[in-house]
Amino acid sequence: MIGRASIGYPWIFREIKHFFNTGQRLAEPTIKERVDTCRIHLHKSIEWKGPKTGIFEMRRHYANYFKGIPHFKEYRMKLVKLDQLHAIEEVLGEIESNFANLEAIY
């Protein structure tokens, strides 16, 4: 179950470790952390599989990285339609700036 929870939410491992060490819940990742991690994943995917396949296979992960963000559908729809890295980077930048002040997501 933890493996499945980590798909699109790799912060679960640090949250579990923190809880076992302190007995307290760790703050959820910020929008910046989510965007940064998504960018790293995108670049590693392209590095590993090439630009076409790497970008195409990332489409399934965007919804998981940004799960729980209100009114996110418009951005998800943009991300899954784009096939150029620079355009995806622009949308990720928009997400980071437009949702920067968002409090807790879950």
C-alpha positions as CSV (number, residue, x, y, z in Angstrom):
1,M,0.0,0.0,0.0
2,I,2.9,2.4,0.7
3,G,4.3,1.7,-2.8
4,R,1.0,2.6,-4.4
5,A,0.7,5.8,-2.2
6,S,4.2,6.8,-3.4
7,I,3.1,7.1,-7.0
8,G,3.0,10.8,-7.5
9,Y,3.5,11.4,-3.8
10,P,7.1,10.4,-3.0
11,W,7.0,12.5,0.2
12,I,5.2,9.7,1.9
13,F,8.5,8.1,2.9
14,R,9.7,11.2,4.7
15,E,6.3,11.6,6.3
16,I,6.3,8.1,7.6
17,K,9.9,8.3,8.9
18,H,9.1,11.6,10.6
19,F,6.0,10.1,12.2
20,F,7.9,7.1,13.5
21,N,10.7,9.3,14.9
22,T,8.5,12.0,16.5
23,G,4.9,10.8,16.6
24,Q,3.8,13.9,14.8
25,R,2.6,14.5,11.3
26,L,4.9,16.3,9.0
27,A,3.7,19.3,7.0
28,E,2.7,18.4,3.5
29,P,4.9,19.4,0.5
30,T,4.5,22.9,-0.8
31,I,3.4,23.7,-4.3
32,K,7.1,24.6,-5.0
33,E,8.2,21.2,-3.8
34,R,5.6,19.5,-5.9
35,V,6.5,21.5,-9.0
36,D,10.3,20.9,-8.4
37,T,9.8,17.2,-8.0
38,C,7.6,17.0,-11.1
39,R,10.3,18.9,-13.1
40,I,13.0,16.5,-11.9
41,H,10.8,13.5,-12.8
42,L,10.1,15.0,-16.2
43,H,13.7,15.6,-17.0
44,K,14.8,12.2,-15.8
45,S,12.0,10.6,-17.9
46,I,13.3,12.5,-21.0
47,E,16.9,11.6,-20.2
48,W,16.0,7.9,-19.9
49,K,13.4,7.4,-22.6
50,G,14.0,10.4,-25.0
51,P,11.9,13.5,-25.5
52,K,8.9,12.0,-27.2
53,T,8.3,8.9,-25.0
54,G,9.6,10.6,-21.9
55,I,7.0,13.5,-22.2
56,F,4.3,11.1,-23.3
57,E,4.8,8.8,-20.3
58,M,4.8,11.7,-17.8
59,R,1.2,12.6,-18.7
60,R,-0.1,9.9,-16.3
61,H,1.8,11.4,-13.4
62,Y,0.7,15.1,-13.4
63,A,-2.6,14.4,-11.7
64,N,-0.9,12.6,-8.9
65,Y,1.7,15.3,-8.3
66,F,-1.0,17.9,-8.0
67,K,-3.8,15.9,-6.4
68,G,-6.0,17.9,-4.1
69,I,-5.3,21.3,-5.6
70,P,-8.6,23.1,-6.1
71,H,-9.4,24.2,-9.7
72,F,-6.4,22.4,-11.1
73,K,-8.2,20.7,-14.0
74,E,-7.4,23.5,-16.5
75,Y,-3.6,23.0,-15.8
76,R,-3.8,19.2,-16.0
77,M,-5.5,19.4,-19.3
78,K,-2.8,21.7,-20.6
79,L,0.0,19.5,-19.3
80,V,-1.4,16.3,-20.9
81,K,-1.8,17.9,-24.3
82,L,1.7,19.5,-24.6
83,D,4.6,17.7,-26.3
84,Q,7.4,20.2,-26.0
85,L,9.5,20.6,-22.9
86,H,9.6,24.4,-23.0
87,A,5.8,24.6,-23.1
88,I,5.5,22.1,-20.2
89,E,8.1,24.1,-18.2
90,E,6.0,27.3,-18.8
91,V,2.8,25.6,-17.4
92,L,4.7,24.3,-14.4
93,G,5.9,27.9,-13.8
94,E,2.3,29.1,-14.0
95,I,1.3,26.5,-11.5
96,E,4.1,27.4,-9.1
97,S,3.2,31.1,-9.2
98,N,-0.6,30.8,-9.3
99,F,-0.9,28.4,-6.5
100,A,2.1,29.6,-4.4
101,N,-0.2,31.0,-1.6
102,L,-2.3,27.8,-1.3
103,E,-2.5,26.6,2.2
104,A,-2.8,22.8,3.1
105,I,-3.9,20.7,0.1
106,Y,-5.4,17.7,1.8
